[in-house]
């Protein structure tokens, strides 16, 4: 038995030796384990989740959130966050996000917004990485195809959120009460005469409605009236070099301004109040039977035509517009911003998968152009009445049946088949919106409104209308020059 | 002393930081941006342009019209506010049953945001369902509903009424405070001297309230320069562009046309006019203090 001191010494000596011996072994074991562990780690831990922001405006937010949830549950490697940028504040909110350098990877867009960021090279063309996106064009009605193409690059940038048109609608009850029968007018002259007849019979005071306020001003009031009054082939407003071709007496635009002005002040079949008609007001007045005819967004009938939804429920019908039958198309698209591509291929793939789920064909949320279905577009069509530009969807009986609750799908389809992409007449420009005053103000809107409001003659004289057209043509040229075009 | 200064500085920090962050910095930045070509639609054109934005906005298609509309708005609204708030204050200062309720009633619109007030007024004058049309029709004054908001002057008047309705309580309170600070002995002495009501008002009330008048004029002018919400909600600048005040076009340049350079130039011009009015406001306050001391 050794003494305590010796024992300690021995223990110390042994432990050093042991330490070196076992230590070296431990290093080897740990290194091996670490190597094995690392290998194990890289193969079994889930890959990092790609965070993608989907920028929307405040419409059907719960539906959108639910679509995002469905996508997230089926795609654990992607997390989609819905960013609500408001409704009236959408353009400014998006502008703030873009100027801050962090716009959502994919967002809703109207053509006037899209062109701004395309011009600023802040968007990404999906065709660059996914040329198969062009396949979708074959399934899109011709009147909408240009809406998916970036005019600066000529490439397809994204897919449709929804589409529709400023369809011509009439109130069947009014027509029958006036003894016109259930036959909508075939020409613009007949429209005028029928409206006079309805007024004469005392059915309503103002049979002709025009969605001439807010964003309807350009597309419903001006473009639909203009296009239906002429047999001329497009473009209607500018030539290929974007020079104005509308400022002469008898031009389609001149005739449209005159037609509406005379309806208000000569026939008195319409009212100056139409310049205040925003979308909700337009829906309200048609639902309450204030007017017999109007061009308005097709999907709105889903809110006022099913039984019990408005005073005129069931009486409102779609028809091919009188005259040329052309109507302005409405389309909203999914635009990928530069952030979709900034973070590399994996991130970009995530955005592309989301875009196909929301605007393209998928099977179980996975891209499948050949055999998939337009899952979200179909859901929007069936639950919210939104129309769609995809030809194959018009053969889907389930969708057509869902429309029957509030419209005749054939009549709707026939009307939409005549849609014209007025945003590309002949092509979209960044100064298009400030010139028209598409949403508010602008150069054109107050001047056209002043004609219809009778501020310069009731109705305004031909000379005055021409003077307005020359003024706005000059302002167009100034804006074009300022843009360096 | 040095320690005091340090303490004072630390004490002021909670007030100064937000003031700089949300007051001075945005102002300075707006002044800076107003000297640049800065349009989100044309980022490739970004660059220093000096005073060009100021020249461009003053030559823009909307400038003359919107300046005229702004002046018309102020010229009509301010005298009405002045007279109405003084009348209400004189009434509220009287001792009668229900005076407390009247004072409360006067304050109510102050709690209503301009946007909500604007919507109320828009509904009242709606061309299809408006209360105003219904009343006129019932009284036999009109034969059918009229689109009042599409006619220039009625539209401007509705916007002015909406503005006045929400703005009125503050000047009324200022007048009321001024009236309540007038020593009663002055009135008693005047009555002993046989002064009638109008003479008492001119010699005592009006004289005493002169600085308050000035303050109210300046404050309401400041408010009228910056008014935006009722226009946006009620007319969106219409009919045609008759109610599109300069503040409306500032918004439009900024948020609709994304031209930050133009919008900043307009905003800075409005700011400069406001600064002049603020100086006048402080001068009026000083006058008021001197009068009270006297």
Interface residues (C-beta under 8 A of the other chain):
Chain A: X91 X92 X95 X98 X99 X116 X119 X120 X121 X122 X205 X213 X214 X271 X272 X273 X275 X276 X281 X284 X285 X288 X290 X430 X431 X433 X434 X439 X440 X441 X442 X443 X446 X447 X449 X450 X453 X455 X475 X483 X484
Chain B: X40 X41 X42 X43 X44 X45 X61 X62 X127 X128 X144 X147 X149 X150 X151 X152 X236 X237 X238 X239 X240 X241 X244 X248 X249 X252 X254 X255 X256 X257 X258
